[in-house]
Amino acid sequence: MNSSFNWRKPILHDHSDNQHDHKATWLELFYDLVFVVAIAELTHRLSLSITWRSFGIFVFLFIPIWWNWISVTFYNDRFETGDISQRLFTFLHMIAIGTIAFQIHKGVINNSNGFALAYIFCRVIIVIMWLRAKIHNPEIKNTINKYLAGFSISILLWTISLWVDFPWKFILWSIALLIELITPLTTLKEQSQNKMLQRSPHLPERFGLFMIIVLGESVVGIFHGLNDLSYFNINSVITALLGATFAFMIWWLYFDFINPRPIKKGPYHVATWAYAHFPLIISISALGASLLKLIQLNGGIIPINIIWLLCGSLALALVSIGVLENTLATYKNRLCSTPTGKIIRYGGALICLCLPFFSSLHIAWRILGILIIVVVSQIVHSESSICHVHHENVLNDLNQ
């Protein structure tokens, strides 16, 4: 009988020797598909109404989706078993995330209790998973107890919210999410001792796959924008080509200079690395909505709200990348984060924030052209001053 039918104990993986072979599984890739749907719903709703309020709602709803993904990802990195229990919990969690996506499609305000119940279902599944880990890993029970306490308080607040109306419902959700986000940070000192939070080759791979999902929304936004046009002109074609180039340059920047590099040792660096991905993921998802709107304008003057979403998103992405570089280790005696590199990253972000004030740039091909130059300058600097891990590894393999 296939070993996947076994019911195994979740035992903490040891990544301390950096030799633990832990790659993304087909189950994890299948699991990610439900997040494709959830993120697509969020991006679509943002593109329908680009205002400060709608962007705030977009960010707020993104938090529980992202947090569920990261919770399961880190759990699997520590306790993945590959047995029928993991498949069962993964399937149930996919159902819960799918329900969240459905509630977002219907409108969270009008279906707030449905959204809350779906989120409660997600967290109950994760709490059960942690309870199993506690039973079979008594040496880390103190750390897990803190996780269980924080997550349980959050579930309680979400449950109470079922009987209250807005704005109190929103306040309870916010407090609950804040408790969950803070809970792992209160255990970092303990995790540095019990090796529960270690750098692992599995984590960059999983985060990279999630980045592919959100970058895919930019590609989808370009094609949706073209499909919504009743006719094509030279402006719409140029905007689509520049939009695709823009998305490709961001992929290049992240996957050549951020994702392949090892994380510094220590739980604080791993935690900062993980949390710093959230604004990066948010910004790239928002870029997908802004690209869709740019193409739909078909060469017309871009409203200021779309300009701010586009430029602000890239600025946030560059700041996030700058923070991420501080968590990455030196490779072959070459620093990942340098003073010049910080100027390039944060200076590029500042340029992006200045662009909306120039009315002559409120045309799609002009603004995209300048933003592409900003991203290309980041890549050129990284190519010239930061170790390109993939290329050096290829050279080492050839020499051996």
N, C-alpha and C positions, 0 to 999 in steps of 0.2 A: 504494500500500500504506500502511496506517495507520502513522504514525510510531512507535507503541508497539513495532513489530517491530524497530526499530533497536537496535543495541548501542552505547550512548553511553559516553563517558568520564565518570567521577564527578569533576567539577570543583567546587572549593569555592565555595559561594554567597557573595555579598557583601551583607551586611545593614547595612553601615555607614551608608548614606544613609537607612535606614528606609523606603525606597520599594520595596524588593524585594517583589513580589507573590507570596507563598508561602502558599497556603491548604491546609488539610487536603484530601487527595484521597479519592476513592471507594475506592481501594486501601487507604489507611490506615484508613478506617472499617470496611472488610471485615476487615482485619487485627485490629482491636480485638475482633471478635466472639469470637475464640478466648480472649481474656483474660476475657471475660464468663464463659465456662465455667470457666476456672481459678479465678477469684475466687469464683464460686458454690460450687465444690467446697470451697474453703478455709473460706468462711463457714458452709457446711452442717456441716462437721466440727467447727468451733468450737461451733456451737449444740447439738451432741449431747452435749458434755461441757465445761462452762464451769468450768475450774479454772486455777490459775496455770500448771500444766504444759501444759495444752492451749493456753492463750493464748500461752505461749512458743513452742510448736511452730507455732502459727498465724503469729506474727510471723516466725519463722525461715524458714518456707516461702514467706511472702509476699515476702521479700527477692529470691530469684532470679527470681520472676515479675515483680516490679516492675522489677528491674534489667535484664532482657531488654527489657521494653517501653521503658524510658527509653534504653537503648543504641541501639535501632533508631530511636527518635524523634529523638534528637540527630544520629544519622548522617544520617537523611533531611533534617533541617533544614539540614545542611551540604552534602550531596552528592546529594540526590534528582535522579534522571535521568528518571523516568517511562517508561523503556524496558523492554524484555523482560528485561534482567538484574535490574532491581529487582523485577519481578514474580516472577521465578524465586526470588530470595533470600527475598522475602516469603512465598511459598508454602512453601518449605522450612522457614522459621522458624515458620510457623503449624503445620506438622506436628509440629515439635519441641515447641512450647508445648502443643499438644493432647495430646502424649504425656505431658508433665509433669502435665497435668490428670488424665489417665487414671491415672497412678501415684498421685496424691494420692487419687483415688477408691478405689483398691484398698488404700491404706494404705502410706505411705512406708517405715515400719519393715520391713514384710514384703516390700516391693518396692524396697529401697534402691538396688540396682544398676540397676534399670530407670530410676529417677528420676535417678541420676547420669549414665547414658548419654544420657538425653534432654537433660539440662542441658549435657553436653559437646557434643552435636550443636548446640544453640543457640549456644554460644560459638564453635564452629568456623566456623559460618556467618558470624558477626559478624567474626571474625578475617580471613576471606577478603575480606569487604567492605572492611575497613580496609587490607588489602594492596593491593587495587585502587586505593583512594584514595591510597595512598603512591606508587604507580607513576605516577599521573597528576598528582600535586601535590607535586613534589619540594621546593618551598619550605617545606612543613610536615612534611617527613619526620622531623625530630627529635622532634616532638611525637607523631607517629603511631608512631614506634619505641617510645616509652614505653608507649603504649596496647598495642601488640603484645606487648611484654615482660610487662607486668602480666597481660594476658589469657591469655597462653601459660602463664605460671607457674600461674595458676588452673586452666587445663585440665589441666596435668600433675598437680596435687594431686587434682583430681576423678578423674583416671584411676587414680592410685595407690589411691584410696579403694575402688576396685572389689575390691581384694584384702585389705582389712582389715575387721574387725568393729567394731561399736559398743563403746565410745564413741569409738574412734580415728577411725572413719569420720566421725562428727559433728565431731570436732576438725578434721580435714582440710577438710571442707566449710566450716567457720567461717573458717579461715585463708584459704582460697581466696576466699571472698566478701569478706572484709575487704580483701584485696589488690586485688580488682577495684574496690571502692568507693573506695579511697584513690588508685588509679592516676590518675584524671582530675584529682584535686586537686594532684598533683605537677606538673602541666603548666600550671597557671593563669597563671603569669608568662609563659611562652612564648606562650600563647594570647592574652594581652593585646597581644602584639606582632604576631602573625601573623593576628589577626582571626578566629581559628578558633572562638572562643566569643563570640558577640555576641548582644545581645538581638534577638529576632525576633518578629513578630506571629504566626508559625506556632506557636511554643512554647506561649504561653498558650492558644491554641485547642486544641492537642493535649492539654495537661494538663486543660483544661476538659472535653474529651470523656471522658477517663479518670475524672474526677470524676463525670460522669454515670453511668458504669458502676457505680461503687461506691455512689452514691446509689440506683441502681436496685436494689441488693441490699437496701436498707432497705425499699423498696416490695415487693419479692418476699417478704421476711421477714414483712411484715404479712399478705399474702395467704396465705402458707404457714401462718402461725399460725392464721388463721381456718379454713383448710381442715382443719387437724388437730383442730378442736373437734368433739365429737359433738353439741353443741347451743350455741346462742348465748344470752347473757344481756346485760343492760344494761352490765355491767362490760366484757365482751369488745368490745362495740360502741364504748364510750367509749374504751377503750384503743387500739383500731385507729384511731379518728379522731384521737386525740391523737398517736399514733405517726406518722400521715401528716402531721399539722401540724408535728411535730418535724422530720421529714425535709425538709419544704418550707421551714421557717425556715433550716435549715442551707444549703440550696440558695441561698436569698435572700442570706444573709450572704456566701457565697463568690462567687457570680456577679455580685453588684452592687458589692462593695467590694474584692475581691481580684483576681479574674481579669481584669477589663477594664483595670486600671491598668498603665501601662508599668513595666518593670523598670529600675532604675537602670543607668547605663552601667558597663561593666567586667565582666570574667569572674568576679570574686569574688562580685558580686551575683547574676549569672545562676546560678552554681553553688550558692550558698546558697539561692536561690529554688527551684531544682530539688530539692535534697536535703531542704529543709524540707517539701516536699509529701509525702514518704514517711510521716512520722508522721500527717499529716492523712489520707492515704489509708487507712492502717491503722485509725485511730480510726473513720472513717466506715464502713468494712467491718465492724468489730466491733459498731457500733451496729445494723447489720442483724441480726446474730445475737441481740443482746439484745432487740430488738423482737419477734422471733419467739418467744422464750421468754416474754416478758411476756404476749403474747396467749394462748399455750398454757396459762398458769396460770388463765385465765378468771376473774380477779377474786380469786384467792387471794393469800396472803401471799407476797411475793417473797423467795426465798432471798438471802442476803447476797452470794453470788458473782455473781449476776445484777445486783444493785444496783451492785456495784463495777465490773462490766464496762460498764454503762450510763453511770454517772457518770464513771468514769475515762476512758472513750472521749471524752466531750464535753470533759472537762478537757484532754485531750491535743490535741483539735482546736482549742480556743481558744488554747492555748499556741502551736501550730503557726501559726495565723493571725496571732498577735502577732509571731512571728519573720518570717513572710512579709511583713508590712507594713513591716518595717525594710528590705526589699530593694526596695520600690516607690518610684517617683520622685514628686517633687512635681508636682502637676498644677494649672496656672493659679494658682501661688503658694500653693497650699493643701497642707499636709503630709498624707501618708498616715498616718504614725505620730506620735502626739502623746503627751505625758505622761499626759493624761487618758485617752486611748485605751488606753494600756498598763495603766492601773489597771483599766479596764473589762474588758479581755481577761483579764489574769492574775487579777484579782479574781473574775471569773466562774468561772475554772478552780478557784480555791481554794474557792469556794462548792460547786461540784460535788463536790469531794473531801471536804467536810464532811458532805454529805447522808447517806451510808451510816451515819453514827453516830446518826441519829435514827430509832428504831424505828417511830415513828408514820408515817413516810413510806414504809414498806415495802409500799405498795399501789400498783398500777400507775398509776392515774389521778392520784394525788397526786404521785408522783415525776416523772411526765411533765409534769404541770402546772407544777411548779417549774422543771424544766429548760427548758421552753418559755419561761417568763418570763425565764430567764437569757439565752437566745438572742435573744429579742425586745429585751431591753435592749441587746444588742450592736448590733442593727440600728438601733434608735432613735438610739443615740449616733452610729453611722456616718452615718445620714441627716442628722443635725443638724450634724456637725462635719467630716465628710470628704467631699470632692468626689465626687459621684455622676457618674461619667464618661458613662454612657449618656445620662442626662437632659441634661447640658450639651452633649453632641454634637448631640442632637436640636435644642436651642435654637439652637446655632450654625448648623445647617443651615437652620433656618427663617429666621434673620436674613439669611443669604446669598441 
